[in-house]
């Protein structure tokens, strides 16, 4: 067993144990093609100043709504940005006009101005996943660039201490077949039984005091936030019936972010995103959120 360091845009650093995986580089040799599960996976710009190829990944769960990671949204100067759907030369871009923050956990929703032209949208799981899952990530640094969506099989190894934003639980997921997640994959969905079951939060890597050069840009394991805890909130926001849509969720989320949750390691750092600067209170950590150009 080897030690893994954990990095996130919230600046939480934790140590967990995980078996070492193969060292290839979402850098993956497997691509999603035009599968039903992969069609709703989108590339995300959370701010109008973000690069055109995106800074995070998300999943369309309704004609107007995309689920992604809260830490991606927290990096935005104001609600805005866009989502890009499709692959190859069949891609379309939709402007985002609103962000909604879950009451707890590394989960957020983006609202598009126009309905996304997708044949179907992903379902959200109401149970915490176990066993084998599928992972998709739109990092433009990945093997598919900005035109082909990499995919990978992965295995849930148990709970992770990286339960961000007062979440009751986080999970550790190890990628199979030598696949590795990278900055830009953050906010991507973990699919179990065809449903969005968790959201990617942070890369995990070996020895925090001596990370390898490869681990500075990609990781063989990832900490994820299960969506089951926020299932009712998600359905309420989409249906326009939940009180948190008017701002209560953001207030609760801000309060949760002021202090580490009981499930985290409780070591906090400082992160600056706007000018492409990232500072964390640990040596050799890497963010899944792509840094913006200065």
SEPAPA-302233 format. One record per residue: residue number from 1; x, y, z of N, C-alpha, C, O in turn. Coordinates in steps of 0.02 Angstrom, whole numbers, plus 50000, padded with zeros to 5 digits. Example, Ala and Ser with C-alpha at 12.3 -4.5 7.8 and 13.67 -1.06 7.14 Angstrom:
<rs>
1:50660:49716:50390:50615:49775:50390:50660:49835:50390:50712:49834:50423
2:50642:49888:50354:50684:49947:50357:50645:50002:50394:50670:50057:50402
</rs>
This chain:
<rs>
1:50042:49940:50000:50000:50000:50000:50044:50062:50000:50096:50064:50033
2:50022:50114:49963:50061:50175:49959:50019:50234:49980:49958:50234:49973
3:50053:50285:50007:50019:50346:50026:50003:50388:49965:50042:50392:49918
4:49944:50421:49966:49926:50466:49913:49911:50535:49943:49877:50540:49994
5:49937:50587:49911:49918:50655:49930:49856:50672:49891:49843:50644:49838
6:49816:50720:49917:49755:50741:49885:49757:50815:49873:49777:50853:49918
7:49736:50838:49814:49735:50910:49801:49667:50931:49776:49635:50894:49740
8:49645:50991:49795:49582:51018:49770:49587:51093:49766:49631:51123:49797
9:49542:51124:49729:49544:51196:49723:49525:51230:49788:49540:51289:49797
10:49492:51195:49833:49475:51223:49898:49536:51225:49944:49534:51257:49996
11:49588:51191:49925:49650:51193:49965:49653:51143:50020:49694:51151:50066
12:49611:51092:50019:49614:51041:50070:49666:50989:50051:49665:50964:49995
13:49710:50971:50096:49760:50920:50084:49750:50863:50133:49747:50875:50194
14:49745:50802:50108:49734:50745:50152:49778:50688:50129:49801:50688:50072
15:49790:50639:50172:49828:50580:50153:49782:50520:50157:49747:50511:50207
16:49781:50478:50106:49740:50418:50106:49782:50362:50079:49835:50374:50050
17:49759:50301:50089:49796:50244:50062:49759:50215:50003:49697:50211:50003
18:49796:50195:49952:49767:50168:49892:49820:50126:49858:49879:50144:49856
19:49800:50069:49830:49848:50028:49794:49875:50065:49733:49838:50101:49701
20:49938:50055:49719:49967:50088:49661:49937:50061:49597:49924:50001:49591
21:49924:50106:49548:49894:50086:49485:49945:50089:49429:50002:50110:49440
22:49927:50068:49369:49971:50071:49312:49990:50143:49296:49952:50188:49311
23:50046:50154:49265:50070:50222:49254:50070:50241:49180:50121:50262:49153
24:50013:50234:49148:50006:50265:49082:49973:50332:49092:49948:50349:49146
25:49972:50368:49039:49931:50426:49046:49877:50411:49000:49831:50452:48993
26:49645:50512:49065:49598:50538:49028:49641:50593:49003:49622:50651:48994
27:49711:50567:48990:49753:50523:48949:49725:50451:48955:49740:50415:49002
28:49687:50432:48907:49660:50365:48905:49661:50342:48832:49653:50382:48786
29:49672:50278:48822:49671:50251:48755:49600:50232:48735:49588:50208:48679
30:49552:50242:48780:49482:50226:48768:49442:50290:48759:49449:50337:48798
31:49398:50292:48708:49358:50351:48696:49284:50333:48699:49264:50276:48687
32:49243:50383:48717:49172:50371:48731:49132:50356:48668:49080:50324:48671
33:49157:50379:48610:49118:50373:48548:49050:50406:48559:49045:50455:48596
34:48997:50380:48527:48931:50412:48530:48884:50371:48574:48827:50359:48555
35:48908:50350:48632:48867:50309:48676:48814:50351:48711:48822:50412:48720
36:48760:50319:48731:48705:50355:48764:48728:50386:48830:48708:50442:48847
37:48771:50351:48866:48795:50376:48931:48838:50438:48923:48836:50483:48964
38:48878:50439:48869:48926:50493:48860:48897:50556:48827:48925:50610:48834
39:48842:50550:48791:48814:50607:48755:48803:50669:48799:48815:50724:48775
40:48780:50662:48862:48767:50721:48902:48829:50751:48934:48825:50804:48967
41:48888:50720:48927:48949:50746:48958:48973:50807:48920:48981:50804:48859
42:48985:50863:48955:49000:50927:48922:49065:50956:48950:49087:50941:49005
43:49095:51000:48910:49151:51040:48932:49124:51105:48960:49076:51133:48934
44:49156:51130:49014:49128:51188:49051:49177:51246:49054:49236:51237:49071
45:49153:51305:49038:49186:51369:49055:49142:51401:49109:49083:51413:49097
46:49170:51415:49167:49130:51442:49221:49132:51518:49224:49094:51549:49262
47:49175:51548:49184:49181:51621:49183:49194:51642:49111:49224:51604:49072
48:49172:51702:49093:49181:51724:49024:49254:51733:49004:49271:51736:48945
49:49299:51737:49054:49370:51744:49040:49406:51678:49031:49465:51676:49016
50:49371:51622:49042:49402:51556:49036:49421:51540:48963:49390:51566:48917
51:49471:51497:48954:49490:51477:48886:49431:51444:48849:49388:51414:48881
52:49431:51449:48783:49376:51420:48744:49371:51345:48753:49316:51317:48747
53:49427:51311:48767:49425:51238:48773:49402:51215:48842:49399:51155:48855
54:49386:51262:48888:49355:51244:48951:49404:51234:49008:49464:51224:48997
55:49378:51236:49069:49419:51227:49129:49394:51169:49172:49430:51146:49217
56:49334:51145:49159:49305:51090:49198:49261:51047:49152:49252:51061:49093
57:49234:50994:49182:49189:50949:49147:49122:50950:49184:49120:50963:49244
58:49069:50937:49148:49003:50933:49179:48959:50883:49142:48981:50852:49094
59:48897:50875:49166:48851:50829:49134:48781:50860:49131:48756:50884:49181
60:48751:50861:49072:48685:50889:49063:48633:50841:49091:48629:50783:49070
61:48593:50865:49139:48542:50823:49171:48472:50848:49158:48423:50821:49184
62:48467:50901:49117:48403:50931:49100:48417:50978:49042:48474:50999:49033
63:48367:50996:49001:48380:51041:48944:48415:51106:48962:48449:51135:48920
64:48407:51129:49024:48438:51192:49045:48491:51184:49100:48521:51234:49121
65:48504:51123:49123:48545:51116:49183:48603:51067:49173:48595:51013:49144
66:48661:51087:49199:48722:51046:49198:48747:51039:49269:48750:51088:49306
67:48766:50978:49289:48795:50967:49355:48871:50965:49349:48897:50935:49302
68:48905:50997:49396:48978:51000:49396:49002:51006:49468:48963:50995:49514
69:49065:51022:49478:49093:51029:49546:49085:51100:49572:49093:51148:49535
70:49069:51105:49635:49063:51172:49665:49129:51210:49660:49128:51270:49648
71:49186:51176:49670:49248:51213:49671:49263:51245:49603:49300:51294:49599
72:49233:51217:49549:49240:51250:49483:49202:51316:49483:49228:51366:49459
73:49142:51316:49509:49100:51376:49511:49130:51428:49558:49127:51488:49543
74:49157:51406:49614:49187:51454:49662:49245:51492:49631:49262:51546:49656
75:49276:51465:49579:49332:51498:49547:49310:51553:49499:49352:51592:49474
76:49245:51558:49486:49220:51607:49438:49213:51676:49471:49194:51681:49529
77:49229:51728:49433:49221:51796:49458:49147:51814:49465:49129:51850:49511
78:49105:51788:49421:49033:51799:49424:48999:51746:49380:49033:51714:49340
79:48933:51735:49389:48899:51686:49347:48908:51702:49273:48900:51760:49252
80:48924:51652:49234:48935:51663:49162:48968:51602:49133:48957:51546:49156
81:49007:51611:49080:49040:51556:49047:48993:51521:49000:48944:51550:48976
82:49008:51458:48985:48969:51420:48936:48983:51346:48944:49029:51326:48979
83:48942:51305:48910:48955:51233:48907:48957:51213:48833:48922:51242:48792
84:48999:51164:48818:49007:51140:48750:48984:51067:48747:49011:51025:48783
85:48936:51053:48704:48910:50984:48698:48935:50953:48632:48953:50989:48586
86:48934:50888:48630:48951:50852:48568:49025:50839:48561:49065:50860:48602
87:49043:50803:48508:49112:50786:48492:49127:50801:48419:49081:50812:48379
88:49190:50801:48402:49210:50811:48332:49187:50878:48305:49194:50930:48338
89:49159:50877:48244:49134:50939:48213:49060:50950:48225:49029:50991:48192
90:49032:50911:48273:48961:50918:48289:48950:50952:48356:48900:50940:48390
91:48996:50995:48376:48992:51027:48441:48953:51092:48439:48954:51128:48389
92:48919:51107:48494:48881:51168:48501:48896:51199:48569:48911:51163:48617
93:48892:51265:48573:48907:51301:48635:48845:51338:48659:48809:51369:48620
94:48832:51334:48724:48775:51367:48755:48799:51411:48813:48838:51389:48855
95:48775:51472:48815:48794:51519:48867:48761:51502:48933:48703:51480:48935
96:48798:51512:48988:48773:51500:49056:48755:51566:49088:48794:51614:49084
97:48696:51570:49119:48675:51633:49150:48665:51628:49225:48649:51678:49257
98:48675:51568:49253:48662:51560:49325:48700:51501:49353:48707:51450:49319
99:48725:51508:49414:48756:51453:49451:48715:51441:49514:48691:51489:49545
100:48707:51379:49533:48675:51362:49597:48721:51316:49636:48747:51267:49609
101:48732:51332:49700:48778:51294:49743:48738:51248:49789:48691:51270:49822
102:48757:51185:49792:48723:51138:49837:48732:51158:49910:48783:51188:49927
103:48683:51143:49953:48689:51160:50024:48751:51130:50056:48779:51160:50103
104:48775:51073:50031:48837:51044:50056:48865:50998:50002:48829:50971:49960
105:48931:50988:50005:48964:50945:49957:48992:50983:49897:48971:51040:49884
106:49038:50951:49861:49071:50983:49803:49027:50974:49741:49046:50941:49692
107:48968:51005:49743:48918:50996:49691:48887:51064:49674:48872:51103:49719
108:48879:51077:49610:48847:51139:49587:48808:51126:49523:48820:51077:49489
109:48762:51171:49508:48723:51167:49446:48732:51231:49405:48736:51286:49433
110:48737:51223:49340:48742:51279:49294:48678:51282:49252:48654:51230:49229
111:48651:51342:49242:48590:51351:49203:48607:51384:49137:48640:51436:49135
112:48586:51353:49082:48599:51381:49016:48542:51426:48993:48484:51414:49010
113:48559:51479:48955:48509:51525:48931:48459:51491:48884:48399:51503:48887
114:48485:51448:48840:48443:51412:48793:48444:51338:48808:48489:51313:48841
115:48393:51303:48785:48391:51231:48794:48447:51198:48754:48459:51215:48696
116:48480:51150:48785:48533:51113:48750:48502:51062:48703:48456:51025:48722
117:48528:51060:48642:48500:51015:48591:48529:50945:48597:48571:50925:48557
118:48507:50909:48648:48528:50841:48659:48467:50795:48655:48412:50814:48674
119:48478:50734:48630:48423:50687:48624:48400:50663:48692:48341:50648:48702
120:48447:50658:48739:48430:50635:48806:48477:50666:48857:48531:50690:48839
121:48456:50664:48920:48495:50693:48974:48507:50640:49027:48467:50594:49035
122:48561:50648:49064:48580:50597:49113:48534:50598:49173:48510:50651:49194
123:48521:50540:49201:48484:50534:49263:48533:50541:49322:48592:50526:49316
124:48507:50565:49378:48547:50573:49439:48531:50517:49487:48473:50502:49499
125:48583:50485:49513:48574:50428:49559:48552:50452:49628:48574:50504:49651
126:48510:50412:49660:48489:50428:49729:48521:50381:49780:48500:50379:49838
127:48571:50343:49757:48608:50298:49802:48683:50308:49792:48705:50323:49737
128:48721:50298:49846:48794:50303:49842:48820:50243:49803:48803:50186:49818
129:48863:50254:49753:48886:50199:49710:48938:50154:49745:48971:50175:49792
130:48943:50093:49721:48994:50046:49743:49019:50009:49681:48987:50010:49628
131:49076:49975:49688:49100:49933:49634:49129:49971:49576:49159:50024:49585
132:49121:49944:49515:49150:49973:49455:49105:50028:49427:49044:50024:49430
133:49137:50080:49400:49101:50137:49372:49135:50160:49308:49189:50136:49291
134:49103:50207:49272:49132:50237:49213:49149:50310:49227:49113:50345:49263
135:49205:50334:49198:49228:50402:49207:49238:50435:49139:49262:50404:49092
136:49219:50500:49134:49229:50539:49074:49259:50606:49094:49240:50635:49145
137:49305:50632:49054:49335:50697:49070:49354:50735:49007:49383:50707:48961
138:49337:50801:49005:49348:50841:48946:49410:50884:48950:49413:50937:48918
139:49461:50863:48988:49523:50901:48989:49551:50907:48919:49560:50857:48885
140:49565:50969:48898:49593:50978:48831:49666:50955:48827:49694:50950:48773
141:49695:50940:48886:49763:50911:48887:49761:50836:48876:49813:50804:48867
142:49701:50807:48876:49694:50735:48872:49706:50708:48802:49721:50746:48755
143:49700:50643:48795:49716:50610:48733:49667:50627:48677:49681:50616:48618
144:49608:50654:48695:49559:50672:48644:49558:50745:48628:49518:50766:48585
145:49601:50786:48660:49601:50857:48648:49532:50887:48662:49501:50872:48713
146:49509:50930:48617:49443:50962:48626:49391:50932:48578:49338:50962:48569
147:49406:50875:48549:49360:50846:48499:49337:50775:48515:49282:50756:48494
148:49377:50736:48551:49359:50668:48568:49358:50660:48644:49405:50678:48678
149:49303:50632:48670:49294:50625:48742:49326:50561:48768:49302:50506:48751
150:49380:50565:48808:49410:50505:48837:49364:50475:48891:49327:50511:48925
151:49367:50410:48898:49328:50375:48949:49372:50322:48982:49424:50304:48955
152:49350:50298:49039:49389:50247:49074:49344:50209:49122:49295:50236:49147
153:49360:50147:49133:49329:50109:49187:49368:50124:49251:49427:50139:49249
154:49333:50118:49307:49365:50133:49371:49332:50092:49425:49279:50063:49416
155:49365:50091:49483:49340:50051:49540:49336:50095:49602:49385:50129:49619
156:49280:50094:49636:49273:50130:49699:49307:50089:49754:49289:50031:49766
157:49356:50120:49787:49396:50084:49837:49372:50096:49908:49400:50066:49954
158:49321:50138:49918:49298:50152:49986:49293:50227:49997:49293:50266:49950
159:49288:50246:50061:49280:50317:50077:49347:50354:50075:49400:50325:50085
160:49342:50420:50061:49400:50464:50061:49390:50517:50115:49333:50536:50129
161:49444:50541:50147:49438:50595:50196:49423:50662:50163:49409:50711:50198
162:49426:50667:50097:49418:50730:50063:49344:50746:50050:49322:50750:49993
163:49305:50754:50104:49234:50771:50099:49228:50847:50102:49221:50875:50156
164:49231:50880:50044:49233:50952:50041:49165:50984:50055:49113:50954:50045
165:49168:51046:50077:49108:51088:50087:49055:51053:50130:48996:51051:50113
166:49078:51026:50187:49034:50997:50237:48996:50935:50212:48943:50919:50238
167:49022:50902:50161:48990:50842:50136:48993:50786:50187:49041:50782:50225
168:48942:50743:50190:48943:50687:50237:48990:50631:50216:49010:50590:50258
169:49009:50630:50152:49050:50574:50128:49084:50593:50062:49057:50631:50022
170:49144:50565:50052:49178:50567:49988:49204:50497:49974:49213:50457:50021
171:49217:50481:49911:49241:50414:49893:49308:50418:49857:49323:50468:49824
172:49348:50365:49863:49410:50358:49826:49398:50312:49766:49371:50258:49773
173:49418:50335:49708:49408:50297:49646:49474:50288:49610:49509:50337:49598
174:49491:50226:49593:49552:50211:49557:49535:50193:49485:49493:50149:49472
175:49568:50226:49437:49555:50214:49366:49589:50149:49344:49641:50129:49371
176:49558:50115:49296:49584:50053:49270:49616:50063:49201:49609:50115:49170
177:49652:50012:49178:49679:50012:49111:49732:50065:49099:49745:50083:49042
178:49762:50090:49153:49815:50140:49145:49790:50210:49132:49831:50254:49120
179:49725:50223:49135:49698:50290:49123:49715:50337:49182:49724:50314:49238
180:49720:50402:49167:49737:50451:49218:49695:50515:49208:49685:50537:49151
181:49670:50543:49263:49633:50606:49259:49683:50664:49260:49740:50657:49282
182:49661:50722:49235:49704:50781:49228:49665:50844:49245:49603:50842:49251
183:49700:50902:49252:49663:50965:49259:49616:50975:49200:49635:50964:49143
184:49554:50995:49215:49503:51001:49164:49451:50947:49170:49395:50954:49145
185:49469:50890:49203:49422:50836:49215:49378:50849:49276:49327:50816:49285
186:49397:50897:49317:49360:50913:49378:49288:50928:49362:49273:50964:49314
187:49242:50903:49403:49171:50913:49392:49140:50860:49348:49079:50857:49340
188:49183:50816:49319:49157:50762:49277:49120:50711:49319:49133:50702:49379
189:49073:50676:49287:49030:50629:49323:49061:50560:49327:49096:50538:49282
190:49048:50527:49383:49060:50455:49390:48993:50421:49377:48945:50431:49415
191:48989:50380:49325:48926:50347:49307:48924:50277:49336:48970:50238:49328
192:48869:50261:49371:48856:50194:49397:48786:50174:49374:48738:50211:49384
193:48781:50116:49342:48717:50092:49315:48685:50144:49270:48624:50152:49271
194:48726:50180:49232:48701:50227:49184:48679:50294:49211:48653:50336:49174
195:48688:50306:49276:48667:50368:49307:48727:50407:49335:48779:50378:49351
196:48719:50473:49342:48770:50515:49373:48769:50500:49448:48721:50516:49483
197:48822:50468:49473:48823:50446:49542:48870:50486:49586:48862:50487:49647
198:48919:50520:49556:48967:50560:49595:49001:50609:49548:49000:50602:49487
199:49033:50660:49579:49067:50713:49541:49140:50714:49561:49157:50712:49620
200:49185:50719:49511:49257:50719:49525:49278:50784:49560:49263:50839:49537
201:49314:50777:49616:49336:50834:49655:49410:50847:49649:49431:50904:49634
202:49452:50796:49661:49523:50809:49667:49565:50748:49650:49545:50691:49663
203:49624:50761:49621:49669:50707:49604:49705:50680:49665:49721:50717:49711
204:49718:50615:49663:49756:50582:49717:49823:50560:49688:49826:50534:49632
205:49877:50570:49725:49941:50544:49701:49985:50520:49758:49971:50534:49816
206:50037:50485:49740:50079:50452:49789:50118:50502:49831:50108:50563:49826
207:50162:50476:49873:50202:50512:49922:50198:50589:49916:50227:50617:49870
208:50164:50622:49962:50156:50695:49958:50221:50733:49961:50225:50790:49938
209:50273:50703:49988:50337:50737:49993:50381:50726:49932:50433:50759:49924
210:50361:50679:49889:50403:50663:49832:50362:50641:49771:50369:50584:49748
211:50318:50685:49746:50277:50666:49688:50320:50658:49626:50370:50692:49617
212:50300:50613:49583:50336:50604:49520:50318:50660:49472:50269:50695:49482
213:50358:50667:49420:50345:50719:49370:50278:50707:49336:50241:50754:49322
214:50261:50644:49322:50198:50628:49290:50139:50647:49334:50087:50669:49309
215:50146:50637:49400:50092:50653:49446:50078:50727:49451:50026:50747:49478
216:50122:50768:49427:50111:50840:49429:50062:50863:49375:50039:50920:49376
217:50046:50819:49328:49999:50836:49275:49942:50786:49266:49893:50800:49231
218:49947:50727:49297:49893:50677:49291:49897:50630:49351:49949:50622:49382
219:49840:50598:49366:49835:50554:49424:49796:50491:49408:49750:50492:49368
220:49816:50436:49440:49784:50372:49427:49724:50360:49473:49692:50308:49469
221:49710:50408:49517:49654:50400:49563:49623:50469:49576:49656:50520:49566
222:49561:50470:49599:49525:50533:49608:49476:50527:49667:49447:50474:49678
223:49468:50582:49703:49418:50586:49756:49354:50614:49725:49356:50663:49687
224:49296:50584:49741:49233:50604:49711:49180:50618:49764:49182:50591:49819
225:49132:50662:49745:49077:50680:49790:49013:50645:49767:48988:50661:49713
226:48985:50599:49807:48922:50566:49788:48866:50617:49783:48864:50665:49822
227:48820:50608:49735:48766:50655:49726:48703:50636:49764:48656:50676:49769
228:48700:50575:49791:48639:50551:49825:48618:50597:49882:48558:50607:49892
229:48666:50625:49918:48650:50668:49975:48613:50731:49952:48574:50759:49990
230:48624:50752:49890:48592:50812:49864:48540:50798:49811:48521:50843:49772
231:48516:50737:49808:48467:50717:49757:48405:50760:49759:48383:50786:49707
232:48375:50769:49818:48314:50808:49824:48326:50881:49805:48284:50912:49773
233:48383:50908:49827:48399:50978:49810:48405:50986:49734:48379:51035:49706
234:48440:50940:49701:48449:50943:49629:48382:50942:49593:48370:50984:49549
235:48339:50895:49611:48274:50892:49578:48232:50954:49594:48194:50977:49552
236:48239:50980:49654:48201:51040:49673:48222:51101:49633:48180:51140:49611
237:48288:51110:49624:48312:51168:49585:48290:51162:49513:48266:51211:49484
238:48298:51104:49484:48277:51094:49414:48202:51106:49405:48181:51135:49355
239:48163:51084:49454:48091:51094:49450:48067:51162:49473:48009:51179:49466
240:48114:51202:49500:48096:51270:49522:48055:51271:49585:48020:51320:49598
241:48059:51218:49626:48017:51215:49686:48056:51217:49750:48027:51220:49804
242:48124:51217:49746:48165:51214:49806:48183:51284:49829:48202:51326:49789
243:48176:51297:49895:48189:51363:49923:48262:51383:49915:48277:51443:49912
244:48307:51334:49911:48378:51351:49906:48395:51385:49841:48448:51416:49835
245:48351:51380:49791:48364:51411:49727:48367:51487:49732:48398:51519:49690
246:48334:51515:49783:48332:51588:49789:48393:51616:49824:48398:51677:49831
247:48439:51574:49847:48500:51600:49877:48519:51567:49942:48575:51574:49965
248:48472:51530:49972:48487:51497:50036:48543:51448:50028:48585:51442:50073
249:48545:51412:49972:48598:51363:49962:48666:51395:49960:48714:51369:49989
250:48672:51453:49928:48736:51487:49924:48759:51509:49992:48818:51504:50008
251:48712:51533:50033:48731:51555:50100:48755:51496:50142:48805:51502:50178
252:48720:51440:50137:48742:51381:50175:48809:51356:50150:48852:51336:50189
253:48818:51358:50084:48881:51335:50055:48939:51378:50076:48992:51352:50091
254:48929:51444:50079:48983:51489:50099:49003:51476:50171:49062:51477:50188
255:48952:51464:50214:48967:51450:50284:49006:51385:50291:49052:51380:50332
256:48988:51335:50251:49022:51270:50254:49094:51277:50232:49137:51240:50255
257:49107:51323:50185:49174:51330:50158:49221:51366:50205:49282:51365:50195
258:49195:51398:50257:49237:51436:50302:49279:51392:50347:49330:51414:50374
259:49259:51330:50356:49296:51285:50400:49297:51215:50369:49250:51198:50333
260:49348:51174:50384:49350:51107:50356:49293:51065:50383:49273:51073:50440
261:49267:51020:50342:49216:50974:50366:49249:50920:50409:49309:50910:50407
262:49208:50885:50448:49235:50834:50492:49267:50778:50453:49312:50744:50478
263:49245:50768:50390:49272:50714:50350:49337:50731:50315:49369:50687:50286
264:49358:50795:50318:49420:50814:50284:49478:50810:50332:49470:50799:50392
265:49538:50818:50304:49598:50815:50346:49608:50878:50386:49648:50879:50433
266:49572:50932:50368:49575:50993:50408:49637:51035:50396:49654:51076:50439
267:49673:51026:50340:49731:51067:50324:49714:51110:50264:49702:51083:50210
268:49712:51176:50273:49687:51220:50221:49743:51263:50193:49789:51281:50229
269:49738:51280:50130:49786:51323:50097:49752:51380:50062:49695:51396:50077
270:49787:51413:50017:49761:51470:49980:49766:51456:49906:49817:51431:49883
271:49714:51473:49870:49714:51463:49798:49696:51527:49762:49647:51560:49779
272:49736:51545:49712:49719:51601:49669:49713:51576:49598:49759:51545:49572
273:49655:51588:49565:49642:51559:49500:49644:51612:49444:49668:51597:49389
274:49620:51671:49458:49608:51720:49405:49667:51733:49360:49658:51740:49300
275:49727:51738:49386:49786:51754:49346:49829:51692:49332:49887:51698:49313
276:49800:51634:49342:49837:51573:49328:49886:51555:49383:49935:51520:49370
277:49874:51579:49444:49918:51565:49500:49884:51517:49548:49827:51527:49567
278:49919:51463:49567:49892:51416:49614:49941:51406:49671:49998:51386:49659
279:49920:51419:49733:49962:51411:49791:49927:51366:49841:49871:51382:49862
280:49957:51310:49860:49927:51264:49907:49976:51250:49964:50037:51254:49955
281:49948:51234:50022:49989:51223:50081:50016:51152:50084:50009:51119:50135
282:50047:51130:50031:50081:51065:50030:50125:51063:49968:50108:51094:49917
283:50178:51027:49971:50223:51022:49914:50197:50971:49864:50171:50918:49883
284:50204:50987:49800:50190:50938:49747:50118:50918:49740:50104:50858:49730
285:50070:50964:49744:50000:50946:49733:49977:50976:49667:50007:51024:49643
286:49924:50948:49638:49901:50970:49573:49825:50975:49574:49792:50934:49605
287:49799:51025:49539:49727:51036:49537:49696:51004:49476:49727:51001:49423
288:49634:50980:49483:49597:50955:49426:49566:51012:49387:49550:51004:49328
289:49557:51069:49420:49532:51127:49385:49587:51157:49343:49641:51171:49370
290:49575:51167:49278:49626:51197:49235:49636:51269:49255:49587:51306:49267
291:49698:51290:49259:49713:51359:49274:49700:51403:49213:49716:51385:49157
292:49671:51461:49225:49659:51508:49171:49723:51540:49148:49771:51545:49186
293:49723:51562:49086:49781:51597:49060:49787:51665:49095:49737:51698:49109
294:49849:51685:49108:49859:51748:49143:49839:51806:49098:49844:51864:49118
</rs>
